[in-house]
């Protein structure tokens, strides 16, 4: 037994076997406790590594973005995170701040630059969100963080998309991204929230890489990105009824 232990700790093949066994144990434990602990653990570990490895690309995009956009290369916007807690999302700017004669921002397709289209088609505009992941606002995998003004428009089922941290990419992104309807997207988001596993996140991660390379679902047909979410029919009907009741009471 002593000879076996000595061989396992001193020979190259013994050390290799020990490393393989430890890796298998880590994967098993990670799978069992993924949602409770290891999902956040891997978010911190992988985002830290990504910031180090991708720092040259980030630096180049910051410089080029500052030149092309003639100023701040970053776009920040308040978004709802886990439990609808509001945080500041960081992305690279893809649109100008061009406005009409009345001072209103022009439509997205008028403000989206060629450089911005390139960033979006390659998903490079999303890279600064790695910072959001590292500090805990987001996760690598999860429902995409949407606009704050959408919060009152969700039905009870759709609200569950905020039970977890929003993600840099998610299940809806590998099943169509912006080419699917809002109803389909929210249904997929809730499906993900109800069944988070290590293996599913791994598949989504590699599926995202494949989608980016194919440049699938970058925009919805007829839109520069995707049409705004207007709300669910039942919620719109409720608001219409409330407005009618208010008008009746006002009389």
C-alpha positions in Angstrom: 0.0 0.0 0.0 2.9 2.3 0.9 4.5 1.6 -2.5 1.2 2.3 -4.3 0.8 5.7 -2.5 4.5 6.5 -3.2 4.0 5.8 -6.9 0.8 7.8 -7.1 2.5 10.9 -5.6 6.0 10.7 -7.2 5.6 9.3 -10.7 4.2 11.3 -13.6 1.5 8.8 -14.3 0.4 8.6 -10.7 0.1 12.4 -10.5 -1.8 12.4 -13.7 -4.3 9.9 -12.3 -4.7 11.9 -9.1 -5.4 15.0 -11.1 -8.0 13.2 -13.2 -9.7 11.8 -10.1 -9.8 15.2 -8.4 -11.2 16.8 -11.6 -14.0 14.1 -11.7 -14.8 14.7 -8.1 -15.0 18.5 -8.7 -17.3 18.0 -11.6 -19.6 15.7 -9.6 -19.8 18.1 -6.7 -20.2 21.0 -9.0 -23.1 19.3 -10.7 -24.8 18.5 -7.4 -24.3 22.0 -5.9 -24.3 24.0 -9.0 -27.2 26.3 -8.5 -26.5 26.8 -4.8 -22.8 27.6 -4.9 -20.7 26.6 -8.0 -22.6 28.7 -10.6 -21.4 31.9 -8.8 -18.0 30.4 -8.2 -17.5 29.7 -11.9 -18.8 33.2 -12.8 -16.1 34.8 -10.6 -13.4 32.5 -11.8 -14.1 32.6 -15.5 -14.9 36.3 -15.6 -11.6 37.1 -13.9 -9.7 35.0 -16.4 -11.6 36.6 -19.3 -10.8 40.1 -18.1 -7.1 39.1 -18.1 -7.0 37.2 -21.3 -9.2 39.6 -23.3 -7.7 42.8 -21.9 -5.7 43.6 -25.2 -9.0 43.3 -27.2 -10.9 45.4 -24.7 -8.2 48.1 -24.8 -8.3 48.1 -28.6 -12.1 48.4 -28.7 -12.0 51.2 -26.1 -9.6 53.2 -28.3 -11.3 52.5 -31.6 -14.8 53.1 -30.0 -13.6 56.5 -28.6 -12.5 57.5 -32.1 -15.5 56.3 -34.0 -18.1 57.5 -31.5 -16.1 60.7 -31.0 -16.2 60.4 -27.2 -17.2 57.9 -24.6 -17.0 54.3 -26.1 -19.2 52.9 -23.3 -22.9 52.6 -23.1 -24.5 52.3 -19.7 -28.1 51.7 -18.8 -30.1 50.7 -15.8 -31.4 47.2 -16.0 -33.3 44.9 -13.5 -31.2 42.0 -12.1 -31.9 39.2 -9.7 -35.1 39.9 -7.6 -35.6 43.0 -9.9 -32.7 44.8 -8.2 -31.6 47.6 -10.5 -28.0 47.7 -11.7 -26.0 49.6 -14.3 -25.3 47.5 -17.4 -22.0 48.2 -19.3 -21.7 47.7 -23.0 -19.7 49.2 -25.9 -21.6 51.9 -27.7 -23.0 50.9 -31.1 -25.2 53.9 -31.8 -24.7 57.7 -32.1 -26.7 60.2 -30.1 -28.2 61.8 -33.2 -31.4 63.7 -32.6 -34.2 65.3 -34.7 -35.0 69.0 -34.8 -37.1 68.6 -31.6 -34.3 67.1 -29.7 -35.7 63.5 -29.7 -33.3 60.6 -30.4 -33.6 59.2 -34.0 -34.8 55.6 -34.5 -32.3 52.8 -33.9 -31.7 52.1 -37.5 -30.8 55.7 -38.1 -28.3 55.8 -35.2 -26.7 52.4 -35.6 -23.3 52.8 -37.3 -21.4 50.4 -39.5 -18.9 49.9 -36.7 -21.9 49.3 -34.3 -23.3 46.7 -36.7 -19.9 44.9 -36.7 -19.8 44.9 -32.9 -23.4 43.5 -32.7 -22.9 40.9 -35.3 -19.8 39.6 -33.5 -21.3 40.2 -30.0 -18.1 42.2 -29.1 -20.4 45.0 -27.8 -21.3 42.7 -24.9 -17.7 42.2 -23.7 -17.8 44.9 -21.0 -20.6 43.0 -19.3 -17.8 40.7 -18.0 -17.3 43.4 -15.4 -21.0 43.1 -14.4 -20.4 39.3 -14.0 -17.3 39.7 -11.9 -18.9 42.1 -9.4 -22.1 40.0 -9.1 -24.7 42.0 -11.1 -24.9 39.3 -13.8 -24.0 35.6 -14.5 -22.4 34.1 -17.6 -25.5 32.2 -18.4 -29.0 33.4 -17.6 -32.0 35.4 -19.0 -30.8 38.5 -20.8 -31.3 41.8 -18.7 -34.0 43.9 -20.4 -35.3 47.4 -19.9 -36.6 48.6 -16.5 -39.8 49.9 -18.1 -40.7 46.4 -19.1 -41.1 45.3 -15.4 -44.8 46.3 -15.1 -45.6 44.6 -18.4 -44.7 41.0 -17.3 -47.3 38.5 -16.3 -46.8 36.4 -13.1 -45.0 33.6 -15.0 -42.7 35.9 -16.9 -41.7 37.7 -13.6 -39.8 34.5 -12.6 -37.1 35.3 -15.2 -35.8 37.6 -12.4 -35.5 34.8 -9.8 -31.8 34.4 -11.0 -29.0 36.7 -12.1 -29.4 37.9 -15.7 -26.8 36.5 -18.1 -24.3 37.5 -20.8 -26.0 34.8 -22.8 -28.9 32.4 -22.2 -31.1 29.6 -23.5 -33.2 32.1 -25.5 -30.1 33.3 -27.3 -29.1 29.9 -28.6 -32.8 29.2 -29.6 -33.2 32.3 -31.8 -31.8 35.4 -30.1 -33.7 38.4 -31.5 -35.4 36.4 -34.3 -38.0 34.9 -32.0 -41.1 36.7 -30.4 -41.1 38.1 -26.9 -43.6 35.5 -25.8 -41.3 32.7 -27.0 -38.3 34.4 -25.4 -39.9 34.7 -22.0 -41.2 31.2 -22.1 -37.7 29.9 -22.7 -36.3 32.2 -20.0 -38.7 30.7 -17.4 -37.9 27.2 -18.7 -34.2 27.9 -18.0 -34.9 29.3 -14.5 -36.9 26.3 -13.5 -34.1 23.9 -14.5 -30.6 25.3 -14.0 -27.9 22.6 -14.4 -24.1 22.6 -15.0 -24.5 20.6 -18.2 -27.2 22.9 -19.6 -25.0 25.9 -19.0 -22.0 24.3 -20.7 -24.2 23.5 -23.7 -25.5 27.1 -23.8 -22.0 28.4 -23.6 -20.8 26.5 -26.6 -24.1 27.0 -28.4 -23.6 30.7 -28.1 -20.1 30.5 -29.6 -21.6 28.6 -32.5 -24.5 31.1 -32.9 -22.0 34.1 -32.9 -19.9 32.4 -35.5 -22.9 31.8 -37.7 -24.3 35.3 -36.8 -27.8 33.9 -36.2 -30.7 36.0 -34.9 -28.9 39.3 -34.7 -32.0 41.3 -35.4 -35.7 40.8 -35.8 -37.1 41.0 -39.3 -38.0 44.6 -40.1 -36.0 46.0 -37.2 -32.4 47.1 -36.6 -32.4 45.1 -33.4 -35.8 44.0 -32.0 -39.2 45.7 -31.6 -39.9 47.0 -28.1 -41.9 44.8 -25.7 -45.5 46.2 -25.6 -46.9 43.9 -23.0 -49.1 40.8 -22.8 -52.6 40.9 -24.2 -54.1 40.1 -20.7 -52.2 43.0 -19.1 -53.1 45.4 -21.9 -56.8 44.4 -21.5 -56.6 45.0 -17.7 -55.1 48.5 -18.2 -57.8 49.3 -20.8 -60.5 48.2 -18.4 -59.0 50.3 -15.6 -58.9 53.3 -17.8 -62.6 52.8 -18.7 -63.5 52.5 -15.1 -61.5 55.7 -14.3 -63.3 57.6 -17.0 -66.7 56.3 -15.7 -65.8 57.4 -12.2 -64.6 60.8 -13.5 -68.1 61.4 -15.0 
